[in-house]
Amino acid sequence: MEADHDARSLLITKESRFPTLGAYSLTLLLMLVTVGDFMGELETTSEFTSNTPEWRITFEIQNETIQTVETVQDDETRNILFDLSEITISDGFFMGYLDVLILPEEQDGDDDWGQCDSISADIIENQLTAQWNDPSNDLSGQDSSCLPFELNLRVYPNFSGDPITVSAINEYQALQNWTETGWGHGDLSIELDLDVNTPLGLNSPTDSDEEITVEVTVVMFATTIQKI
């Protein structure tokens, strides 16, 4: 019986040897093909990179400023809309980003009566085509020391105004990311909140409102390119 069992084990081993070797061989062949393709892609990428010229892109900047002065009451929330279609954009220029400056009525930062009002402002996300989730945005601000403060919103993707270097086979491809249309369409919505600070004392002045100036600077750009 033991001899028969050994014979059957040997038979099974012999019968399974060739399929197993075939599977191993196929796996090894697939691995060699995969590694060969990968090395070929690396070589192609390296050759492409080494033979692809670099381009220096710089930006010509134009600014246009719009402004409104709002008298806001104590505990009031005031929404202000700026229609950006009223901005004149020259041929070849694109809207890059928006700088918003909030200026209180008292701007010296040193109110003798300690009566600097608390002003807060927010750029409200709406249908304006801009980079709302860009980490460089500063959409909210607040001050209670009679000093101006700023907000900003990036409109064109990745635009900062700083020169950049790109690799591309020609000038057209190098500028492809800087010719997109459609950014900056819509209304800029800014919400103001006021909390009037009334100091204690019989002879101290009192007020119930604040004259707030909102100044929006629209930064526009055109590209200049040079092969390095």
C-alpha positions in Angstrom: 0.0 0.0 0.0 2.8 2.4 0.9 4.5 1.6 -2.4 1.3 2.4 -4.3 0.9 5.7 -2.4 4.5 6.7 -3.3 3.9 5.8 -6.9 0.8 7.9 -7.1 2.6 10.9 -5.5 5.4 10.6 -8.0 2.9 10.4 -10.8 1.1 13.5 -9.6 4.4 15.3 -9.3 5.4 14.4 -12.8 2.0 15.3 -14.2 1.9 18.7 -12.5 5.5 19.6 -13.2 5.1 20.9 -16.8 2.0 23.1 -16.2 3.7 24.6 -13.2 6.9 25.3 -15.1 4.8 26.8 -17.9 3.0 29.1 -15.5 6.3 30.2 -14.0 7.7 30.8 -17.4 4.7 32.9 -18.5 4.9 35.0 -15.3 8.6 35.6 -15.8 7.9 36.6 -19.4 5.2 39.1 -18.4 7.5 40.6 -15.8 10.3 41.0 -18.3 7.9 42.7 -20.8 6.5 45.0 -18.1 10.0 46.0 -16.9 11.0 46.5 -20.6 8.0 48.8 -21.2 8.7 50.8 -18.0 12.4 51.3 -18.9 11.4 52.3 -22.4 8.9 54.9 -21.0 11.6 56.3 -18.7 14.0 56.5 -21.6 11.4 58.2 -23.8 10.5 60.7 -21.0 14.2 61.4 -20.3 14.8 62.0 -24.0 11.7 64.2 -24.3 12.7 66.3 -21.3 16.3 66.7 -22.4 15.2 67.8 -25.9 12.2 70.0 -24.8 13.1 73.7 -24.6 12.3 75.8 -21.6 10.3 79.1 -21.8 10.3 82.0 -19.5 6.8 83.5 -19.0 6.5 87.0 -17.5 3.3 89.0 -16.8 2.4 92.5 -17.7 0.1 93.9 -15.1 -2.8 96.4 -15.4 -5.0 97.5 -12.5 -8.4 99.0 -12.4 -10.0 100.2 -9.1 -13.7 100.5 -8.3 -15.0 102.0 -5.0 -18.1 102.6 -3.0 -18.7 104.4 0.3 -21.4 102.9 2.5 -22.9 104.3 5.7 -23.6 101.2 7.8 -25.7 101.2 11.0 -24.9 99.6 14.2 -25.6 95.8 14.1 -26.4 96.0 10.4 -25.3 93.5 7.8 -24.9 95.2 4.4 -24.3 93.3 1.1 -22.5 95.1 -1.7 -22.3 93.9 -5.3 -19.7 94.9 -7.8 -20.5 94.1 -11.4 -17.2 93.0 -12.9 -18.6 93.2 -16.4 -18.1 97.0 -16.1 -14.3 96.5 -15.9 -12.5 97.4 -19.1 -10.2 94.5 -20.0 -7.7 95.3 -22.8 -7.2 92.9 -25.7 -4.9 90.1 -24.7 -5.4 90.6 -21.0 -7.1 88.3 -18.5 -8.4 88.9 -15.0 -5.9 87.5 -12.5 -7.1 88.3 -8.9 -9.1 90.7 -6.8 -7.8 92.8 -4.0 -10.4 94.3 -1.6 -9.5 97.1 0.8 -11.8 97.9 3.7 -11.3 101.4 5.1 -13.1 102.6 8.2 -14.1 106.2 8.8 -11.3 106.7 11.3 -8.1 105.4 9.8 -5.3 106.5 12.1 -5.5 103.5 14.4 -5.5 105.8 17.4 -8.9 107.0 18.4 -8.7 109.4 21.3 -12.0 108.3 22.8 -11.3 104.6 22.4 -14.3 104.4 20.0 -13.0 102.4 17.1 -15.9 100.4 15.8 -15.7 96.7 15.0 -15.9 96.1 11.2 -16.0 92.7 9.6 -16.1 91.9 5.9 -16.5 88.7 3.9 -16.3 87.9 0.2 -19.4 85.8 -0.4 -19.0 82.7 -2.7 -21.5 82.9 -5.6 -21.6 82.3 -9.3 -18.5 84.5 -10.0 -16.1 82.3 -12.0 -13.0 82.3 -9.7 -10.8 80.0 -7.7 -12.9 79.8 -4.6 -11.0 77.0 -3.0 -7.5 78.4 -3.7 -5.4 78.3 -0.4 -4.0 81.8 -1.1 -7.5 83.4 -0.8 -8.3 85.6 2.2 -12.1 85.8 2.1 -12.8 87.1 5.6 -11.4 89.9 7.7 -12.1 92.0 10.8 -10.7 95.0 12.6 -11.6 97.1 15.7 -8.6 99.4 15.8 -9.5 102.0 13.2 -7.1 100.4 10.7 -7.8 99.3 7.1 -7.7 95.6 6.3 -7.6 93.6 3.1 -9.3 90.6 1.5 -8.4 88.8 -1.8 -9.7 86.3 -4.2 -7.7 84.5 -6.9 -9.6 84.5 -10.2 -7.3 82.9 -12.8 -5.9 79.5 -12.0 -2.4 79.6 -10.4 -1.9 83.3 -11.3 0.3 85.2 -8.8 2.0 87.7 -11.1 5.4 86.1 -10.6 7.4 84.9 -13.6 7.4 81.2 -14.3 9.5 78.7 -16.3 7.8 75.9 -18.3 9.0 73.1 -20.6 7.1 72.8 -23.9 7.9 71.8 -27.5 6.7 75.2 -28.8 5.5 78.6 -27.7 1.9 77.7 -28.3 2.0 74.8 -25.8 4.0 76.8 -23.3 1.2 79.5 -23.2 -1.7 77.0 -23.3 -2.5 77.4 -19.6 -2.5 81.2 -19.8 -5.1 81.7 -22.6 -8.3 80.4 -20.9 -11.3 82.5 -21.2 -14.4 82.7 -18.9 -12.7 83.6 -15.6 -13.9 86.7 -13.8 -17.5 86.6 -15.1 -20.1 87.6 -12.5 -20.6 89.9 -9.5 -18.3 90.3 -6.6 -20.3 90.1 -3.4 -19.0 91.6 -0.2 -20.8 91.5 3.1 -20.1 94.1 5.8 -21.0 93.9 9.5 -20.7 96.7 12.0 -20.6 96.7 15.8 -20.4 100.3 17.1 -18.3 100.7 20.2 -19.7 103.4 22.5 -17.3 104.4 25.2 -18.4 105.1 28.8 -18.4 108.7 30.0 -20.7 111.7 30.0 -18.5 113.8 27.7 -17.5 111.1 25.2 -19.0 111.3 21.7 -21.5 108.7 20.6 -22.5 107.4 17.2 -24.7 104.7 15.8 -23.1 104.2 12.4 -19.8 104.1 10.4 -18.9 105.3 7.0 -17.0 102.4 5.4 -15.1 102.6 2.1 -14.8 99.4 0.1 -12.1 99.6 -2.6 -11.7 96.8 -5.1 -8.6 96.5 -7.3 -9.0 94.3 -10.3 -5.5 92.9 -11.3 -5.3 91.9 -14.9 -2.4 90.4 -16.8 -1.0 89.7 -20.3 1.8 87.2 -21.0 5.2 87.7 -22.5 7.2 84.7 -23.4 10.9 84.1 -24.2 12.8 80.9 -25.0 15.6 80.2 -22.5 
